[in-house]
Amino acid sequence: MIETRRVGGLRRSALTAVALGALLIVPGSGPLGAREPDDGGVKIGRKSYLAKLVSAEKIEKTASLQFDAMTRQAFQKRVLAEDNDPQLARLKRIFNDLKPHTTKFNERATSWDWDVQLIKSPQINAFCMPGGKIAFFTGILDKLKLTDDEVAMIMGHEMGHALWEHARERTAKTNITNIGSRVVGGLLFGQAGEVIGAAGASLAVLKFSRSDETEADLIGLELAARAGFDPRAGITLWQKMSAASKGAPPQWMSTHPAGATRIQTIEKNLPDVLPLYEKAKSRKG
């Protein structure tokens, strides 16, 4: 039973229905209406309009606080790689190649305080939180023996989640399911800050939808290609991940469902990004 309370002469349930109805009739929302390609690249659906219900600045601030707390704890436990660590330097070099191409997918990325950290842990894991907070675990580098191209595919994929604001969209969807609660009431009256704490409690380990994962795969594919990394490495990467998933699945796999379909998606979209890769490779000389 939905609790109804009068707010300004209207029942809360009625306000909720109006808000949900407005969301449902927004034209071009969700995966419908592909982005127009410019100089080539992948074709991906528009960002969900649901994300607009949550403040980007607030969720990015929450992510920054969580990331700082995590890295501080890693430092105290002496598992945070130092600045002169060669593996961390490698990650930052790859990131610096990817970063210039992020604005195609999110213009706000230019104002993000990007950060790349390496945690010494055997876990096969990596993530990028809202606002560009990236962490890799040494396990994913060492156990999978990743090439630079494969690292770029993972990093690009994770950056894709942040650039396409999947966590922001996920938070909005979580809030909408709580119809009649004060969370929805807070959203309707602009108090988005109330919901970030609950929905953002685990921004580093969100489980995204199948369509979110496909979008991140495609964005990562293009970022890597434009930066001069071979996008075909996505195939060998997922072959390695599938082999590593036998027995106990790696942590990274728990939030990134793998399978032949992901490889098929990459293969299907290679014709869109290989020309970008060849062009970038020729510039590198």
Phi and psi in degrees as a GROMACS rama.xvg file:
@    title "Ramachandran Plot"
@    xaxis  label "Phi"
@    yaxis  label "Psi"
@TYPE xy
-88.5441  124.821  ILE-2
-72.3903  133.239  GLU-3
-119.335  131.441  THR-4
-132.053  146.513  ARG-5
-78.148  131.678  ARG-6
-130.691  110.915  VAL-7
59.5971  34.7252  GLY-8
89.3092  -6.57746  GLY-9
-117.833  149.844  LEU-10
-76.9651  144.391  ARG-11
-56.8202  -40.478  ARG-12
-63.0079  -35.7072  SER-13
-66.6172  -41.2355  ALA-14
-61.8931  -41.6771  LEU-15
-62.0088  -44.1079  THR-16
-61.3511  -40.4396  ALA-17
-63.5847  -43.683  VAL-18
-63.7573  -45.4691  ALA-19
-65.2821  -39.4154  LEU-20
-62.611  -39.6643  GLY-21
-63.7855  -37.9376  ALA-22
-65.8481  -39.4085  LEU-23
-70.022  -22.3587  LEU-24
-103.239  8.81037  ILE-25
-66.3368  121.805  VAL-26
-72.808  141.903  PRO-27
77.2118  9.40748  GLY-28
-78.6061  164.803  SER-29
70.2627  -154.642  GLY-30
-75.337  -7.53984  PRO-31
-75.7763  147.603  LEU-32
82.0171  81.3078  GLY-33
-68.8393  150.709  ALA-34
-68.2495  144.324  ARG-35
-79.1543  129.073  GLU-36
-70.3574  149.203  PRO-37
-102.283  -83.7692  ASP-38
-97.7906  23.911  ASP-39
112.874  -170.68  GLY-40
108.611  -178.983  GLY-41
-73.4407  158.923  VAL-42
-108.295  121.452  LYS-43
-136.214  147.937  ILE-44
-65.9754  163.958  GLY-45
-67.4448  157.871  ARG-46
-64.6771  148.83  LYS-47
-69.3121  135.937  SER-48
-70.5634  -15.9469  TYR-49
-61.529  -32.1526  LEU-50
-59.4629  -26.186  ALA-51
-66.1612  -13.2722  LYS-52
-74.1951  -13.9504  LEU-53
-119.41  135.218  VAL-54
-65.3352  123.462  SER-55
-62.7574  -41.6862  ALA-56
-62.1251  -40.3338  GLU-57
-70.4121  -40.6278  LYS-58
-71.409  -31.8798  ILE-59
-70.159  -36.1665  GLU-60
-65.4815  -41.6977  LYS-61
-61.6887  -43.8089  THR-62
-61.2105  -40.5042  ALA-63
-63.08  -42.4013  SER-64
-64.2018  -43.0852  LEU-65
-64.9408  -41.3131  GLN-66
-65.2736  -42.7405  PHE-67
-61.3235  -42.397  ASP-68
-64.3448  -41.0469  ALA-69
-65.7752  -46.0823  MET-70
-69.8264  -32.7614  THR-71
-64.3607  -42.8146  ARG-72
-65.413  -39.79  GLN-73
-63.5611  -39.0226  ALA-74
-63.5833  -43.5129  PHE-75
-63.6228  -31.6953  GLN-76
-88.5439  1.72196  LYS-77
61.986  37.5165  ARG-78
-119.368  9.05223  VAL-79
-94.1444  122.968  LEU-80
-61.358  139.364  ALA-81
-78.004  164.333  GLU-82
-59.9823  -28.9883  ASP-83
-90.4672  8.83857  ASN-84
-67.1186  127.596  ASP-85
-63.1545  -32.7564  PRO-86
-69.265  -38.7142  GLN-87
-66.6818  -41.1659  LEU-88
-60.1523  -38.5115  ALA-89
-63.4991  -44.7611  ARG-90
-61.3266  -43.1575  LEU-91
-68.1631  -34.8049  LYS-92
-63.5489  -45.0025  ARG-93
-64.8729  -42.6803  ILE-94
-59.5242  -43.5141  PHE-95
-62.8497  -26.8146  ASN-96
-76.0864  -34.1254  ASP-97
-78.326  -37.7887  LEU-98
-53.468  -43.5326  LYS-99
-59.9155  -15.8421  PRO-100
-101.016  5.28311  HIS-101
-75.8  -26.541  THR-102
-67.9351  -20.149  THR-103
-61.4134  -30.7638  LYS-104
-100.799  -17.7626  PHE-105
-164.68  108.209  ASN-106
-64.171  -25.8485  GLU-107
-70.2183  -13.8558  ARG-108
-60.3718  -23.0123  ALA-109
-67.0787  -24.8095  THR-110
-96.417  -2.87394  SER-111
-71.4517  144.588  TRP-112
-90.0162  76.9328  ASP-113
-59.7123  146.054  TRP-114
-149.535  138.269  ASP-115
-124.932  124.049  VAL-116
-129.955  156.018  GLN-117
-124.08  127.06  LEU-118
-109.191  129.22  ILE-119
-80.0866  98.9457  LYS-120
-154.981  143.2  SER-121
-73.2803  -4.75266  PRO-122
-63.0633  141.147  GLN-123
-88.9023  93.6921  ILE-124
-154.861  152.476  ASN-125
-165.522  152.272  ALA-126
-160.163  163.403  PHE-127
-134.003  117.562  CYS-128
-84.9608  163.805  MET-129
-52.1957  139.587  PRO-130
87.5106  3.24514  GLY-131
89.1788  29.9865  GLY-132
-93.2538  106.519  LYS-133
-107.346  135.681  ILE-134
-136.193  134.049  ALA-135
-115.998  149.104  PHE-136
-104.469  142.273  PHE-137
-60.4747  -26.0707  THR-138
-59.9129  -37.6698  GLY-139
-71.3807  -28.3162  ILE-140
-78.9142  -44.4883  LEU-141
-78.8902  -46.7959  ASP-142
-71.5812  -33.3947  LYS-143
-93.4367  -7.6019  LEU-144
49.0717  58.3597  LYS-145
-73.2446  137.867  LEU-146
-79.2553  168.551  THR-147
-60.4825  -38.2596  ASP-148
-62.4846  -40.1112  ASP-149
-71.3608  -38.0512  GLU-150
-61.0542  -41.8818  VAL-151
-62.2288  -36.0849  ALA-152
-66.7594  -42.965  MET-153
-65.8135  -48.4005  ILE-154
-63.3644  -42.4392  MET-155
-62.7624  -39.6053  GLY-156
-60.6181  -48.0642  HIS-157
-66.5055  -40.5664  GLU-158
-61.9312  -33.2588  MET-159
-60.3017  -40.2577  GLY-160
-59.236  -43.7786  HIS-161
-70.2234  -42.6403  ALA-162
-65.6973  -37.46  LEU-163
-89.1623  4.78483  TRP-164
56.8467  45.8649  GLU-165
-66.7442  -36.8802  HIS-166
-66.0753  -37.6268  ALA-167
-65.1561  -42.1467  ARG-168
-65.6622  -41.5613  GLU-169
-62.9745  -40.273  ARG-170
-62.2679  -42.7216  THR-171
-63.6351  -42.5205  ALA-172
-64.2714  -38.6642  LYS-173
-61.861  -41.1904  THR-174
-65.5739  -40.6289  ASN-175
-64.822  -31.7765  ILE-176
-69.7268  -18.0722  THR-177
-91.4679  53.3526  ASN-178
-61.6298  133.668  ILE-179
90.3837  -10.9498  GLY-180
-86.7092  170.848  SER-181
-71.5353  -15.7609  ARG-182
-65.4432  -47.6293  VAL-183
-64.8418  -42.0489  VAL-184
-58.0927  -40.7252  GLY-185
-63.0546  -40.4273  GLY-186
-65.9291  -43.1681  LEU-187
-62.5883  -29.2976  LEU-188
-109.184  22.9575  PHE-189
79.5395  10.6886  GLY-190
-95.6301  58.5892  GLN-191
-64.1531  -23.0847  ALA-192
-60.3039  -26.5071  GLY-193
-61.7244  -34.8699  GLU-194
-88.9711  -18.001  VAL-195
-64.7445  -38.7805  ILE-196
-59.4941  -45.1898  GLY-197
-74.3575  -51.2404  ALA-198
-75.2403  -23.1767  ALA-199
-97.1927  14.211  GLY-200
-63.7023  -22.0397  ALA-201
-139.353  55.2876  SER-202
-63.8431  -19.978  LEU-203
-81.8491  -16.5596  ALA-204
-130.277  32.8627  VAL-205
-65.4179  143.319  LEU-206
-98.5496  113.408  LYS-207
-90.4264  165.337  PHE-208
-75.4478  168.871  SER-209
-59.8813  -41.5716  ARG-210
-67.7991  -35.8684  SER-211
-59.6639  -45.3344  ASP-212
-63.7156  -40.3634  GLU-213
-64.6162  -42.7678  THR-214
-60.8907  -43.4644  GLU-215
-65.7433  -38.3317  ALA-216
-58.816  -45.442  ASP-217
-68.5271  -41.9591  LEU-218
-63.6461  -44.1147  ILE-219
-61.5127  -38.1363  GLY-220
-60.5431  -45.2059  LEU-221
-73.3445  -41.8268  GLU-222
-57.0276  -45.8186  LEU-223
-62.9673  -45.4147  ALA-224
-62.6004  -46.0596  ALA-225
-64.5029  -27.0859  ARG-226
-87.2579  -0.534908  ALA-227
90.4414  18.7275  GLY-228
-102.809  140.326  PHE-229
-68.0539  113.112  ASP-230
-66.8578  -16.5469  PRO-231
-67.0753  -13.2024  ARG-232
-64.7744  -18.9051  ALA-233
-61.8463  -31.0058  GLY-234
-70.1253  -49.1198  ILE-235
-66.7607  -32.8266  THR-236
-60.4447  -50.2727  LEU-237
-72.5468  -23.079  TRP-238
-66.9736  -42.3585  GLN-239
-65.2997  -41.8623  LYS-240
-64.85  -38.6844  MET-241
-65.0018  -39.7225  SER-242
-66.4399  -38.8112  ALA-243
-71.5142  -19.9874  ALA-244
-81.3961  -6.90866  SER-245
-67.499  132.09  LYS-246
88.3707  -128.242  GLY-247
-82.0029  119.047  ALA-248
-61.9799  140.187  PRO-249
-62.0078  157.527  PRO-250
-56.5479  -41.7799  GLN-251
-61.3008  -33.3916  TRP-252
-70.9141  -24.0424  MET-253
-66.007  -26.9322  SER-254
-112.05  2.56074  THR-255
-134.72  79.051  HIS-256
-56.2155  129.658  PRO-257
-104.694  -176.35  ALA-258
144.855  174.806  GLY-259
-61.5488  -28.6546  ALA-260
-64.2531  -33.2356  THR-261
-68.6923  -40.6183  ARG-262
-64.7201  -39.487  ILE-263
-62.3066  -39.6872  GLN-264
-62.1597  -43.3884  THR-265
-62.999  -48.0081  ILE-266
-59.8729  -40.0163  GLU-267
-63.8339  -33.8874  LYS-268
-97.994  -2.22946  ASN-269
-57.1441  -41.1352  LEU-270
-57.5876  -25.5327  PRO-271
-78.9192  -23.398  ASP-272
-114.575  -19.4999  VAL-273
-59.7681  -39.3364  LEU-274
-61.0809  -35.2987  PRO-275
-65.7624  -39.4302  LEU-276
-64.882  -45.9422  TYR-277
-62.5245  -39.7701  GLU-278
-65.0138  -43.7973  LYS-279
-66.85  -39.1913  ALA-280
-64.9052  -37.9808  LYS-281
-66.9008  -33.1648  SER-282
-68.8185  -35.7192  ARG-283
-68.0774  -22.7211  LYS-284
